[in-house]
Amino acid sequence: MANFKVWFITGTSSGFGKALTLEVLSRGHKVIASARNASKLKDLKKAGADTLSLDVTLPLDKLKILAEEAHSRYGRIDYLINNAGYRQVGGLEELTPEETQAQFATNVFGTLNVTRSILPYMRAKRSGVIANFSSIGAWRGTPAVGIYEASKWAVSGITETLYLELAEFNIKVCSIEPGYFRSNFLSSGHKSLHVKHISDYDGTAVRRTEERVERTNQNQPGDPAKGAKVIVDVLTGATGKEIPLRLALGADAYRIIRGKCEETIKGLDEWKEITSSTDVDAK
C-alpha cells in the first residue's frame, strides 16, 4: 500500500488500544504500538506492528527521545492516539493525594506530554490527527469514580483547547468518549482500588458503585472491535464527514450525554433570571 499512514498508539496491550492497532493494520497502514512493557505486545508485532516500550508518566525529555525514535522508523507520524489510562476507584475522601496524583499523572499529564512530544513533527508538515481517549465519565460525576471522571473531564477540556490551537496547522483533534465496552478495563490490572477504607461509606452510593463495577465487568454492552472500526472510519474520513471535536461511542454514551445536555439546558433555563442578574447596570 503506497499511501499508507503511520499511527502512533499508546496503551496497546489490551482493550481499545489493541483493537485499534489490529483494525489499522488490517487496512494496510503502519502502527507504532506502545505500552509500558513491549514484551506484552508480541502478538501485535506478529500481526505487523512496530512496538515500543513507553510509559506515559516518564518525564517530558525522555518522552521526546522516544518520540524521536518512533518518528525515525517511518519518517513521519500521521495519527496520534492517546489511549493509555486506568481507573482509580474509591470515594474522594478515601483516596490519598498520592492516588489522586497518580491518576492524573497517567490519564492527564501523560496525554499532555505524549502530545507535546509528537506535535513538533505534525506541525512541521502542517498535517496530522490527534485523538485523545476520554469517557462518558467526562459528562458526569459518579460516586466512587470521581477522580477518574475528573481526569477525563480534564482530557476533554484539553482536547477542546488543542482543537482550537492546532486548527491553523491543519491538525485535526478529537475527543473519543466511549460508553461501557466489553474489555478488561474494569479488571484488576486496569483499575486501582483505594488503599484507605472508611467504614462510614459502607452501604452508601460509594460502595454500591464499587459493587456495580464488579458486576459490570465483562458484561458491558459495547464491542471493542466494532468501536475500533468506527474510530478508524471517523478519523480517516471514511464516513464522509469532518472529524468531530467529540465522538461518543455506544448507545449508552449517546443516552447519557444527551440526558446530561438536556438536564443542563433545563437548569440554565430555570435559573436564567437569577443567573443573568449580575451584570453591571447600564448607565
N, C-alpha and C positions, 0 to 999 in steps of 0.2 A: 504494500500500500504506500504509494509515493507521497501522498499528502497526509501522512499520519500526524497526530498531535501528541504532545508529551504532557502527561498528567503526573503531578506530584501529590500523593495522598498520604495523610498521616493516620495512624491508628488502624492499620490494615490487618491485624492478626485475627480479627473476627468481625461479626456484625456488618454494619453498613460499609465499613472500610474494605473488608474482604469482598463483599458482594459488588461494590463499585469497581474494585480492581478487576474482578473477573468479567464484569459487563464491559468495561472499557477495552480490555484485551480482546474480547470476542468481536469487537468492531474494528480490530486491526490497528489500534493505537498503541502507544508505548506508555508504560506505567512505571514510575519510580515509587515503589510501595515501601512505606516506612513503619517502624514500630520500635518500641524501646529495645526489644531483643529480636534482631533479624533472624535468629535461628528458628523462630516460630513462623517464619514466612516461607519455609521450604516448598510448600505446596504451591504458593503463588509464584515462586521462582521457577518451579517446574512448568507452570502454566504460561511462562513467558515474561513475567515481571522482573524488573531490576529491583533489588532490595537494598535497604539502607537502615542501619540501626540509628534511631533518632529519638531522644527523649525531649519532648517539647518544653520541659521545665529547665533545660540547660540554659546557661547564660547566653545572652544575645550574641556575643562574639564567637562562641562555639557553634551556635546555630548558623551563623553566617558562613563559617568554614564548611559545615555540612551542606549548606545550600549551594555553595560554590562547587562542591564535589558532585552534587546532584545535577547541577546545570551543565557541568562539563561532560556528562555522559552523552548528551544529545545536542548540546549547544544551545538549548532553549528550554523553557518551561512555559507551556501554554495554559495549563489549568492547575490551580492550587486548590485542593480540597482539605480544609481543616476539620478533620473528623475526630481526632484523638480527644478522649474525655472519659469521665466516670461520674458516678452519682454518689454524693455523700448523703447518708440517711441519719436523721436524728432531729429532735426538737432544737430550736435555736438556742435555748438556754443550756441544753445539754452539750452542744458542740463546743469544743475548745477553740481558742484562737488559732492553734496550730492546724486543726482540722479545717477550719474556715479558710486559712491562708492556702493550705494545700489544694483545696477545691478550686480556688481562684487561680492558683499557680498553673494548674493544668488547663482548666476549661477556658480561662480568660487570657491570662498573661501568655500562656503557651500559644494560643491562637494569634495574639498580637505579635509575638516575637517571631514566629514562623513566617507570618505575613511580612513583617519588616525585613526578613532575610531574603525573601523571594522577590519582593516588589521591585528592587533595582533592575532586575533582569526584564521584568514586564514593562517597566517604564521605558527602558532603553529601546524596545521595539514597538512601543506605543500600542500594545495589544495584550490581551490576557483575560482570563476569567478566574475569579476567586469565589469559592463557595464555603461558607462557614456553617458548621452544624450547630444549630440552636435547638429549640424544642418547643412543643406546645406549652411547656413549663414557663416559657418566656412571656406567656399571656396571662399568668395567674399565680397566686400564691397558694401553696398546699401544705398542710401540717406535715412535719417530718422530712420534707424535702425542700424546705425553704432556701437553704444555702445553695443547693444545686440549681433551683429555679432562679435564684438571684444571679448566679453565674451565667445562666442562659439569657436572662434579661440583658445582662451586660454584653454578651456576644451579639445579640440582635441590635443593640444600640450602636456598638462599634461597627457592625456591618452596614447599618444605615449611613453612618458618617463616611465610611470608606466608599460607599456607593456614590456619594456626592463628591468626595475629594478626588476620586480617580476617574470620574466620567470624562474629564478633559484629556486624559491619557488613553482613552478608548479601552479602558479596563472595566469589564463588567463585574459586578459584585452581587451576590445572592445569599440570603439567609435561609437555610433549609430548616424547616420547623416540623419534624415528624411527630406523629402521634405515637401510639404504642405498637412496636413492631416485634415480631417473634424472633428475637435474637437472644444472646446471653447477656444483654446489657443489664438485666436485673439480677444476674447471678453474682455469686460472691466475688469473683475475680474482677467485676466491673462496678462494684458498689462498695462503699465503706460504711460500716455501721458504727455509730457513736461509741466512744470508749466509756464516757461518763453516763451513768444511768440515774435518773431522778425518778424515784418511785411514785411521786405525786402525779406523774403523767401517765401512769398505768391506767388503762381503761378509758383514756381520753382519745381525742382525734389523732394525736401523735401516734399512739400505739395502733390504733385502728388502721391508719395509713400504712404503717410498717407491716402489719399483717396482710393488708390488701396487696402490697407489693410482692410479698411472698406467693400469694395465691395467683397473681397475675403472671408470674414468671413462666414462660413457655406456653402461655395461653393468650398472648397478645393477638389482636386481630390482623395486624399488618404483616405482609410478606416482604422481607428484605430484598429478595431478588426482583420482585415487581417494583419496589421502591427505587432500587438502583437503576432499573431500566428507565423509569420516569425521570429521575435526576439527570441521567446522561442525555436523554432526549431533550430535556429543557435546556441544559447547559450548552448543547451543541446546536441548538436551533432547529432540531428535527420536528418540533411541534409547530413550526411556522410562526411562533410568537417571540417577542422580545423576552430576554431573560428578566424575570421579575425580581424586585427587591426582596420579597418574601415568597417562599414556596412552601405552602402547607402540604403535608403528605399524610394521607389516610382519612377515611370518613370521620373518624373520631376527632382528628385535628380540625377538619372543616367545621364540625359541630361545636367544638369547644371554642374555637377562635371566633366564629360568627356569634355565638352566645355572649362572649365577652364584649365584642364590639357593640352589640345591641344593649347590653347592660350598661356599658359606659355612656352611650348616647342618651339612654333613658336617665341616668344620673345627672348628666350635664343639663338636660332639659329641665329636670325637676329643680335644680339649683341655679338655673340661669340668672334669675333676678338678683339673688344674693351674690353669686359669682361676679356678675357684671357691675356691681355697685361700688367698686373700689377705685375707679378711675378718678383722676384729678378733675374737679369741677371746671366746666367750661367758663371762660370769662365773658 
